[in-house]
Amino acid sequence: MRAKLAILWALLTPQVLASPLPTVVSLNLCTDELVLSVADPEQVLSVTWLVKSAASSELWQRAEHLPTNHGTAEEVVALGPDLVVTGEATATPTLAMLKRQNIRVVRLSIPDSIRKVERQVLLLGRLLGRESHALELVATMRERLRTLPPLPDVARPSAAVYHPNGFTTGAGSLSDEMLTLAGFRNLAAERGLGAYAHYPLELLVVDRPNVLIVDVPGEGASLAQQLLHHPVLDTRGAADGSLHRLALPLQAWSCGTPAVVEAVAQLRTAALAVVNGR
């Protein structure tokens, strides 16, 4: 009888003693995507309403059945999570209230390199009890970059990222590193422009990038987007046919999630096409 009880106890003990995984709430679109990438779905108590839009997030389907929040402390306190993950721009009063309620908050900045993306993935993995999954994500990212098709030993084509209102991403940005890894010269960085800076249209025309990288247009239109359709940026009107336009989903590389490696892969394909005259 004792032997049978010992066997039963051995079978049940791991389940009884195993600690439940920490629960989490995200208060920021970018941290939504990190949480959805790393956490087990059962851990996620709430994400922001923004992540449920296909125009805002590539992971919207993972969030489809999750409760949403609008970034208020009251919503978080009602859920009682073990952890809150948010960005640096979260309102100070919200953070102060969560602190008074003894709710742990982790604030993540927008990473400026793929290595920092990896660090944030691993950090969330440790905090959420998902270390093995986080390690697998990082390993997959590195393998994807390692197996990109090689570039021929020729001069690198030039590129410029152009956002609504004429903003670009220059030196010290994640986009700059991604362009470099893909095989491009980032003209904004060469111009000495910073991580997020204004790139005057006149200067862009003078610099003549081989590839102009723009956001995939979302629903509706705005005055800020009109600059992206200026006649001088029309590839059909380029005097020598050297201007190419590449539309990438902004959500694929703006936040710094494991998805950035796929954006690098798309950029590498574009760089090869330019080099090979396609």
C-alpha positions as CSV (number, residue, x, y, z in Angstrom):
1,M,0.0,0.0,0.0
2,R,2.8,2.4,0.9
3,A,4.5,1.6,-2.4
4,K,1.4,2.5,-4.3
5,L,1.0,5.8,-2.4
6,A,4.7,6.6,-3.0
7,I,4.2,6.1,-6.8
8,L,1.0,8.2,-6.7
9,W,2.7,11.0,-4.9
10,A,5.7,10.9,-7.3
11,L,3.2,11.3,-10.2
12,L,1.2,14.1,-8.7
13,T,4.0,16.1,-7.0
14,P,5.4,17.9,-10.0
15,Q,1.9,19.2,-10.9
16,V,1.1,20.1,-7.3
17,L,4.4,21.8,-6.6
18,A,4.8,23.6,-10.0
19,S,4.3,27.3,-9.6
20,P,1.8,28.9,-11.9
21,L,3.3,31.1,-14.6
22,P,3.1,34.9,-13.7
23,T,0.2,36.8,-15.3
24,V,0.9,39.9,-17.3
25,V,-0.8,43.1,-18.6
26,S,0.7,45.2,-21.4
27,L,0.0,48.9,-21.6
28,N,1.9,49.8,-24.9
29,L,1.5,48.6,-28.5
30,C,5.2,47.6,-28.8
31,T,5.2,45.7,-25.5
32,D,1.9,44.1,-26.6
33,E,3.9,42.5,-29.4
34,L,6.7,41.4,-27.2
35,V,4.4,39.9,-24.7
36,L,2.4,38.1,-27.4
37,S,5.7,36.8,-28.8
38,V,7.1,35.5,-25.5
39,A,4.2,34.7,-23.1
40,D,1.9,31.7,-23.0
41,P,-1.6,32.9,-24.0
42,E,-3.0,31.9,-20.7
43,Q,-0.6,34.3,-18.9
44,V,-1.9,37.4,-20.8
45,L,-4.7,39.2,-18.9
46,S,-4.9,42.2,-21.2
47,V,-3.2,44.0,-24.0
48,T,-4.0,47.5,-25.5
49,W,-6.8,47.9,-28.0
50,L,-4.3,49.0,-30.6
51,V,-2.8,45.6,-31.1
52,K,-6.1,44.1,-32.4
53,S,-5.8,46.1,-35.6
54,A,-4.1,44.5,-38.6
55,A,-2.9,48.0,-39.6
56,S,-1.1,48.4,-36.3
57,S,0.3,44.9,-35.5
58,E,1.3,41.7,-37.3
59,L,0.2,39.8,-34.2
60,W,-3.4,41.0,-34.2
61,Q,-4.8,37.5,-34.6
62,R,-3.0,36.3,-31.4
63,A,-4.7,39.2,-29.5
64,E,-8.1,38.6,-31.1
65,H,-9.7,37.0,-28.1
66,L,-7.8,38.8,-25.4
67,P,-9.3,41.5,-23.1
68,T,-8.1,45.0,-24.0
69,N,-7.1,48.1,-22.1
70,H,-6.6,51.8,-22.7
71,G,-3.6,52.2,-20.5
72,T,-5.2,53.2,-17.3
73,A,-4.2,52.1,-13.8
74,E,-7.7,51.3,-12.8
75,E,-8.0,48.7,-15.5
76,V,-4.7,47.1,-14.4
77,V,-5.6,47.1,-10.7
78,A,-8.9,45.4,-11.4
79,L,-7.1,42.6,-13.2
80,G,-4.5,42.1,-10.5
81,P,-1.5,40.9,-12.6
82,D,1.8,39.8,-11.4
83,L,3.6,42.0,-13.9
84,V,2.9,45.0,-16.0
85,V,5.0,45.6,-19.1
86,T,4.9,49.0,-20.8
87,G,7.0,51.6,-22.7
88,E,8.8,54.7,-21.6
89,A,6.0,57.0,-22.5
90,T,3.5,55.7,-20.0
91,A,1.9,58.4,-18.0
92,T,3.6,59.1,-14.7
93,P,0.3,59.1,-12.6
94,T,-0.5,55.6,-13.9
95,L,2.9,54.3,-12.9
96,A,2.7,56.0,-9.5
97,M,-0.7,54.3,-8.8
98,L,0.5,50.9,-9.8
99,K,3.5,51.4,-7.5
100,R,1.2,52.2,-4.6
101,Q,-0.6,49.0,-5.3
102,N,2.6,47.0,-5.2
103,I,2.2,45.9,-8.8
104,R,5.6,45.3,-10.5
105,V,6.1,47.4,-13.6
106,V,8.8,46.9,-16.2
107,R,9.3,49.7,-18.7
108,L,11.0,48.9,-22.0
109,S,12.5,51.4,-24.4
110,I,12.4,51.1,-28.2
111,P,15.6,49.1,-28.9
112,D,18.2,50.6,-31.2
113,S,19.8,47.3,-32.3
114,I,18.8,43.7,-32.9
115,R,21.0,42.7,-30.0
116,K,18.8,44.8,-27.7
117,V,15.7,43.2,-29.2
118,E,17.2,39.9,-28.1
119,R,17.9,41.2,-24.6
120,Q,14.3,42.3,-24.2
121,V,13.0,38.9,-25.4
122,L,15.3,37.1,-22.9
123,L,14.3,39.5,-20.1
124,L,10.6,38.9,-20.6
125,G,11.3,35.2,-20.9
126,R,12.9,35.3,-17.4
127,L,10.2,37.4,-15.9
128,L,7.4,35.3,-17.3
129,G,8.9,31.9,-16.6
130,R,9.3,31.3,-20.4
131,E,13.1,31.2,-20.5
132,S,13.3,28.2,-22.9
133,H,10.8,29.7,-25.3
134,A,12.7,33.1,-25.3
135,L,16.0,31.3,-26.0
136,E,14.3,29.5,-28.9
137,L,13.1,32.8,-30.3
138,V,16.5,34.4,-30.1
139,A,18.1,31.3,-31.7
140,T,15.6,31.4,-34.6
141,M,16.3,35.1,-35.1
142,R,20.1,34.5,-35.3
143,E,19.7,31.6,-37.6
144,R,17.4,33.6,-40.0
145,L,20.0,36.3,-40.2
146,R,22.8,33.8,-40.7
147,T,21.1,32.2,-43.6
148,L,20.3,35.3,-45.6
149,P,21.4,35.0,-49.2
150,P,24.9,36.6,-49.6
151,L,25.5,39.9,-51.4
152,P,27.9,40.0,-54.2
153,D,31.2,41.9,-53.6
154,V,30.1,45.1,-55.2
155,A,29.2,48.6,-54.1
156,R,26.3,48.7,-51.8
157,P,23.1,50.3,-53.0
158,S,21.7,53.3,-51.2
159,A,18.4,53.6,-49.3
160,A,16.4,56.1,-47.4
161,V,13.5,55.4,-45.1
162,Y,10.7,58.0,-45.6
163,H,7.8,58.4,-43.2
164,P,4.8,60.7,-43.3
165,N,5.8,64.4,-42.9
166,G,9.2,63.7,-44.3
167,F,10.7,62.0,-41.2
168,T,13.4,59.4,-41.5
169,T,15.5,57.0,-39.3
170,G,19.2,57.8,-39.3
171,A,22.2,56.9,-37.2
172,G,21.7,55.2,-33.9
173,S,18.3,53.6,-34.9
174,L,17.2,50.0,-35.2
175,S,16.3,50.8,-38.8
176,D,19.8,51.9,-39.5
177,E,21.2,48.7,-38.3
178,M,18.6,46.7,-40.3
179,L,19.5,48.5,-43.5
180,T,23.2,47.9,-42.9
181,L,22.6,44.2,-42.2
182,A,20.5,44.0,-45.3
183,G,23.3,45.4,-47.5
184,F,22.2,49.0,-47.9
185,R,23.9,52.3,-47.2
186,N,21.5,54.5,-45.2
187,L,21.7,57.9,-46.7
188,A,20.1,59.5,-43.7
189,A,23.0,58.2,-41.5
190,E,25.5,59.4,-44.0
191,R,23.9,62.8,-43.9
192,G,24.5,62.9,-40.1
193,L,20.8,62.7,-39.4
194,G,19.8,61.1,-36.1
195,A,17.6,58.2,-35.0
196,Y,14.4,60.1,-35.8
197,A,14.9,63.2,-37.9
198,H,13.4,65.3,-40.6
199,Y,14.7,64.6,-44.1
200,P,13.8,67.6,-46.3
201,L,12.3,66.5,-49.7
202,E,14.8,68.7,-51.5
203,L,17.7,67.0,-49.8
204,L,16.3,63.6,-50.5
205,V,16.0,64.3,-54.2
206,V,19.6,65.5,-54.3
207,D,20.8,62.4,-52.5
208,R,19.0,60.1,-55.0
209,P,18.6,56.9,-53.1
210,N,18.4,53.7,-55.1
211,V,15.5,52.5,-52.9
212,L,13.0,54.6,-51.1
213,I,11.4,52.7,-48.2
214,V,8.0,53.8,-47.2
215,D,5.2,52.5,-45.0
216,V,2.5,50.3,-46.4
217,P,-0.5,52.7,-46.6
218,G,-3.2,52.0,-44.1
219,E,-6.8,52.8,-44.3
220,G,-7.8,56.4,-45.1
221,A,-5.4,59.2,-45.9
222,S,-3.8,62.2,-44.2
223,L,-2.0,65.3,-45.2
224,A,1.1,63.9,-43.5
225,Q,1.1,61.1,-46.1
226,Q,0.8,63.3,-49.1
227,L,4.5,64.0,-49.2
228,L,5.2,60.4,-49.9
229,H,3.3,60.8,-53.2
230,H,5.1,63.9,-54.4
231,P,5.7,63.7,-58.2
232,V,9.5,63.9,-57.7
233,L,9.3,60.6,-55.8
234,D,7.3,58.9,-58.6
235,T,9.5,56.0,-59.7
236,R,8.1,56.2,-63.2
237,G,9.2,59.8,-63.5
238,A,12.8,59.2,-62.4
239,A,15.1,60.4,-65.1
240,D,17.3,57.3,-65.2
241,G,15.0,54.7,-63.7
242,S,17.2,54.3,-60.7
243,L,14.6,55.1,-58.0
244,H,12.8,52.1,-56.6
245,R,10.1,52.2,-54.0
246,L,9.7,49.5,-51.4
247,A,6.7,49.5,-49.1
248,L,7.2,47.7,-45.8
249,P,4.6,47.3,-43.0
250,L,5.6,49.8,-40.4
251,Q,4.6,47.3,-37.6
252,A,7.2,44.8,-38.9
253,W,10.1,46.9,-37.8
254,S,9.0,49.9,-35.8
255,C,8.8,48.3,-32.3
256,G,11.7,45.9,-32.2
257,T,10.3,42.5,-31.9
258,P,11.5,39.1,-33.3
259,A,9.7,40.0,-36.5
260,V,12.5,42.5,-37.4
261,V,14.6,39.7,-38.9
262,E,11.9,39.0,-41.5
263,A,12.0,42.7,-42.4
264,V,15.8,42.4,-42.8
265,A,15.2,39.5,-45.1
266,Q,12.8,41.5,-47.2
267,L,15.4,44.3,-47.4
268,R,18.1,41.9,-48.4
269,T,15.9,40.7,-51.3
270,A,15.5,44.3,-52.3
271,A,19.2,45.0,-52.1
272,L,19.9,42.0,-54.3
273,A,17.4,43.1,-56.8
274,V,19.0,46.5,-57.2
275,V,22.5,45.0,-57.4
276,N,21.4,42.5,-60.0
277,G,19.6,45.2,-62.0
278,R,16.1,43.9,-61.5
